[in-house]
Amino acid sequence: MEDAMKAMTIKIGAVLLGLCWPILAFAQQAGDYRSAADGNWSAAATWEVFDGNAWGAATGAPTGTEHITVTHTVTVDVPITISGYLKVEGDGEVTIGDGSLTFADGASTSMRAMGAASRRLPGKTARP
């Protein structure tokens, strides 16, 4: 009976770890960016950066190598190559203006639909 309890405890622990892994894998890390307001990609005021403890105003725009989350309307006005992770969620929208947006091999993207949503890449807009 004791062996059965140990086995059950191990199985439950494995299931809980499996459920928590996505949260742990994508927890904020120093250097992550998120949109703070609608604006151009190249404008520091469009972004916040995580310093390891808290989010604060960015001093520059993300280069594309970071974990980037967009929840506002961000217009790409410079050439950007995403080699890190780009997540567009909620009402976030990435619009291609005078710049370009390229995804390098190995880049990760996530677009989460909340309510009515669409994806319009040919029309120069990516929206969840």
Protein Blocks (a to p, Z undefined) as FASTA:
>chain_A
ZZmmmmmmmmmmmmmmmmmmmmmmmgccehiacdfbdcdfklmklpccdehjaccddfbd
cehlaccddfbdcddfbdcddfbbcddehjbccddfkbccdddehiacddddehjadddf
knopacZZ
